[in-house]
Amino acid sequence: LSYLFGSINENNTISYPSYNTFYKTFIQKSNRIGNLYYDFGFQYYTTINKKHFLTAGFSFNTTSTIHYRQDYVYFNVIQNKLSESQQIKYPEYNDTIEQSTGVKNSMKIPKTIGIGLTYCYDNKILAGIDLYQQKYLNNTSYPVRIGLEITPNPKSIRNYYQRVHYRLGVQYTDSYL
């Protein structure tokens, strides 16, 4: 069970820099998200020998609908100046085109299936790979994530930098965006 929450703010501007008397259009949107969705998974851990460990996992979630509320305003702005050489600038004038608050919307989280595998050596080196399949409405994406973590001496009590977890990772996604 997962709870997705937060806000996403968007600001867009449509402008015509070559024309002083054209309106600039501003679009401001604020989306407030808060909803539950389900994830399922399992993990298998095994010790190969005293210093070698292996973990395999599988995760799955169904297509979920996430509801959110949106506030938005569209407005035009014009600055009254005749040319770039003119030093006198008149105040900007606003004209609201459309405004609304608390509009109910929804979005879909794609169905996702994932598998992962990690190998650990003596609690000093951890390497892992995750493979996913995400099914969107008109597209399927296959993200791949690979990571490495090195801890030089996890039991060191005198040297902080020997206990630090140094991490490196890469991700590839053939997203529809």
N, C-alpha and C positions, 0 to 999 in steps of 0.2 A: 504494500500500500504506500503510495507516494502522495505528497501534497505539493502542488506546484503553486507558487505565489510570487508576487512582485509587481512591478510596473514597467511598462515600456513607453518611452516618450519619443515621438517623431516630430521633427520640424523640417518642413520643406519650403523652398522659395522658388518662385518662377519670376525671373527678371529679364529685362531687356536693356543691357547696359549702354547700347548705342543710342537709345531714345530716351531723352530726359522726361518727356511728358507721358510715357506709358506707365500704366499701373504695375506695381510689383504685387504679386499674389503670395500671401503667406498661408501655410496650412500647419496648424498645430494640433497634434493628437496626443492624448494621454490614455493608455490602456491599463486598467487595474485587473490583475489576474489572481484568482484564488480558487483552486479546485482539486479534488482527489482523483487519482487514477491508479490503476493496478499494474504492478510488475510481479513477475514470478521468476524464480530461478533456483538453482541448486549448485552446490560446490562439492568437489571431491578432493581431499587432501591425502597424500601418501608420502611416506618416508622411503626413499630408495635405499639409502644406507645412512650411516651416522651423520654425514655432512650434506647430503643431497636430498632435496624435497621437491615435490611436484604438486601443483594444484591445477585442477581443470574445472571449468565452470560453464554453465549454460543459463541464459536469461531469455525471457519472452514477455512481451506485453501486447495486448490487443489494441486495435485502433480505439482511441479515446477521444471524446469530445470535451474540450475545455471551454468553460463559459467565462466571459470577461465583460467588464463595463468600459465604455469608451466615452471620453469627453473630447469634443473637437470644436475648432473655430477656423473658419476660412475668412480672410479679410484682405482687402486691397489697400495699398499705400501708394500715394503719389507725392513726390517732392517737387515743389514748384521752383524750378530754376531754369533759366533760359539757355545757358551754355556753360561749359566747363571753365571758361575764363572769367565768368562773373563770380564775384566773391560773396555776394549777398545770397543767402539761402533762406527761403521761407519755411515755415514749419510743415511737417508732414501731415497729411490728412488721411485718416483711416475711414474705411467703409466696410462694415461687416457684411459678408455675403451670406454666411450661414453659421449657426452656432447651436450646439446641443450638449447636454450633460446626461450621464448615466445611461447611454444607449446600450442595450443588451446585445452582445454578439457572441459568436462561438468560433472555435477553430479546432482542427483535428490534429492529434498527435499520431504519427504513422505507426502501423504495426511493425514491431522490431523483434528480430531473433538474433541472438548473439552467442558466440562461444569464445572462451578465453583459455589460455594456458600460461602458467608461470613456472619458472624453474628457479630454485634458490640454492645457493651454495654457501654453507656454513654461516648463514645469516649475514654474509658480507656482500654477496652479489645476488641481485634479483633481476631476472629478465622475463618479460612477458609480451604476449601478443593477444589482441582482441580482434575478432572478425564479426561484422554485423551485416544484417540485411534489413533495410528499412523500405517498407512498401508505402509509397505515396499514392495519391489518386491516379496519376498518369505516368508514374515513373518509379523505378526501383533503384535504390542507392546501396552501395557496398562499402561502408567505411572500414578502414583498417587502422589500428593503433598499435604501435610498438614502443616499449619502454625499457629502460635500464636504470637500476638503482645500485649504487656502490656505497658501502659503509666500510671505510678502511679498518676500523677496529671498534665494533659496537660495545665492547666491554672496557674501553679505556676510561680511566677516571681522572687522568692528569692532563690529557690533551683534548680539548673540545673539538678541534677539527678532525680528529680521528673518529669521533662519534657522529659527525654530521652525515646525513643521508644526501649524497650527490645524485641528482636525477637528470635524466635526459630522455626525451620522448619525441616521436614524430607521429603525425596523423595524415592519412590520405582519405579524401572523400570525393566521390563522383556525384556531388550534389546536383539537384535539378536547378538550383539557383545559379 
